[in-house]
Amino acid sequence: MKYTFAGRFPTAKDITRITFVEGKDTIVRTAQGGTVIEVGTGKRDEMTRRKLLTTIRKMVSLAKSANRQKVALNFFDLVFPHLHMLPQEIGELLSVNLEMANFEFVKYKSKPKEGWNALAEVIVVGKLGSGVEKAIKKGKIIGEEVNKTRSLANTPGGEMTPQILAQTATDEAEGLPITVTALGVREMEELGMGAILGVGRGSDEEPKFIVMEYMAGAPDEQPIVLIGKGVTFDTGGLNLKSDTNMYEMHMDMSGGAAVIHALCTAAKLKIKKNIVALVPAVENMPSGSSYHPGDVLRSMSGKTIEVLNTDAEGRIILADALHYAKQYKPRLVIDVATLTGAICVALGPYASGLFTRDHDLEERFRALGEETGDYVWPMPLWDEYESEIKGTFGDWANTGKSRYGGATNAALFLYQFTKDAGGKDAYPWVHIDIASRMTAAEGEQLAKGAAGAPVRLLAKLLEHF
């Protein structure tokens, strides 16, 4: 989408004027043959930051409903003094959310003769200054990367294998100062990645371990490591999912897609930090070579994993990635995964689950969630839950002993692989369970399908941490 800046509203009839009113949403045809779209905000003094994001997105849906491709808006209509937001902050949020609202996954649809119904140009009116214009351009980059994450996650499982995901990471990094390496089966065998290899062995598609390195900081700076679950399709393995629960499991690599594009965002924004993205990529399939309930897998760390359910595979592959991250001596590790249905039960569709034992990190991530719209909510990560995942024939079991506390049981399982040989934390760690945010929710003014969480939060974290 193109953004242009103007000191006053253009008069061309093909440009629709957007106004923000306290009344209802209205589309008005003018006597001169033009169109004015009135976007209802509710009472201005009751506007919240959260409502502002959906109000911006609603502007796009109204323009689409009127088949308008070019719109103009007064930037200062979006300034609500009681929100205490800087103009640059509003500018960035404006373009991020315009891009997200304008997205629709049409790759597999036949293009209509009149073309896709989408905004082509937004004219931002007002004396903005270079800082706001720069912020709008920055927001455009972030919004585009969120949408690329959504496209990647929406891609059907028949066209998204571990090899294709690895090639996509390479393609997305082209022209950017990012080095991409994809480890194959032989390399993973040499490293002792028995967890990833165990999950992947049921598929004809070989697993990959994708390593992306963006080293724009000082040579001696400890990197931030992002880890994303990359299950390109999850049948549940021998513990086969029902047809209802299997339908959207091509999106079980949403965490991998998010960290790939969060890293690309950092590179495009020229963030001066050292950042690494790791994506264990597998397909979880039932076959004669599949891993079984009751198997004991030896992870890269040497700790063994007792498999109680082959449908709890995401935490198994992440175990190897969390151990692999230790070689970087990171100052922070964040893993992102569509990990548990339990987090959906706990939080519903509007927030991801946040797990960490670092109170300062918890507060920071919650604040960044509110700032960006990638909302997260803290969940317990207490030692008391460890008894649920103690293995009988292996060190740790991949599910709990009961159906309760599933999201925390999974997070606590991951926590075991963030420790050093002495049992102490090897690095500061945050786990984000995005299963509840895998797809867009009602009322978000977004197209159906993948939501692209939490790229906005990660981009802001990488910029300011």
C-alpha positions, 0 to 999 in steps of 0.5 A: 500500500502506498502512503503519501503526505499532503498539507490539505485534502485532495479534491479528486473524485476518486479519493475518498475522504475519511472522517472520524465522528462520535456517531455511527459508521456512515458512507456519504455520497457528496453532491460533487460526486465524491465519497466521504466515509464517517468512521464512528469512534464512540465518545472521544473521551472514552477512546482507549489505545485498544479501541484506536487499533480496531478503529483504524482497521475499521476504516479499511473495512468500510473503504473496502465495502464502498469499493474505494481504493484511495482514501485521505484522512486527517492525521490529527483526527487520531490524536486523543490527548488523554491517551498521551501518545506521541505523534510518532507513536500514532503514525507507526500504529496507523500504518501497522494496522492499516496494513494488517486490515488491508491483508487478505490471503488470496493466493489460491483464489482466481483473481476477479476481472475488477481486481482485488478489493483492497486499498491502494493508497492512503493520503495522510493530511496534516503538517506532520514533520519528518518524524511522523512520516518516518514513523509511518514508513516504519509501521508499513515495514512492520505491518508488511512483515506481520502479513508475510507471517500470516501468508506463511502460516496460512499456506496449506500443509501440502505446500509447506514442508520443513524443506520449503519452510527452510527455503522460505527463510533463505528467500526472505533473508535475500538482500538482508544482512542475515545468514541462513543455515538449514541443518539436515538429518545428518547434521542433527544426528551428529549434534544428538538432536534425538528429540527433533529426529524422533518427532520427524521420523514418521514423515516422508518429509525430512526435518530441518533445523533452521538457523538465521543469524543477524549480527548487527551489534558489537562483535562481543555483544551477547545475542537475543535468540528467538525460537519458533515452533515449526511443525509444518503439519500436525496430524497428532502422529499415532495419537491422531487428532480428530478431523475437527482439530486437524483442519488448521494444523498447517498453522502449527508452524506459526511460531516459526513464521513469526520469528523468521519475520521478526528477524527480517523486520529487525534487519529492515529496520536496521536495528543494531543488535545481534539476533538469532532465530532458530526454527526446528521444522518437522511434519508430525505424521502417522506411519510405520516409522512414527515414534510411539507413545511409550518411546523414550527420546534422548534430547541434545541436552542428554535429558530423556523424554518419555513420550506419553502422547505423540500429539504433544510434539511441539515441546519435544522439538523445542527442547533441542532448540532451547539447548542449542541456543546455549552455544550463543551465550544469549542475554535473552531467549524467547520461544514462540509456539502454538503449543497447547489447546489449554492456553485457549481454554485459559485465555480465549482468543485475545491474548497469548500466554506468557511464561517467565520467572523473571518479574521484570521481563514479565512486566516488560512483555505485558507493557509491549503487548499493550503498546503494540496490540500483541496482548500477552497475559502471565501464567504460573511457572511454579515448581509445584507443577514439576511433579506432573511432568516427572517421567517414569521411565525417562527424565521428563514426560511430555504431558502431565498426569491429568488434564488440568494445567496443560499450558503450565505443564508444557511451559515447565517441560520447556523450562527443564531444557533452559537450565545448565548442567548444574540445574541453574538457569542458563539464560533469561527465558520467556515462553509465549504460547500463541495457540490462543492467537493462532487465528484472528478473533471476532471483532478484530477487523482482520481477515479470517486465518492466521493472526501474525502474533507476536511479530509486532511485540517481538519487533518492539522488544528487539528495538528497545531491549 
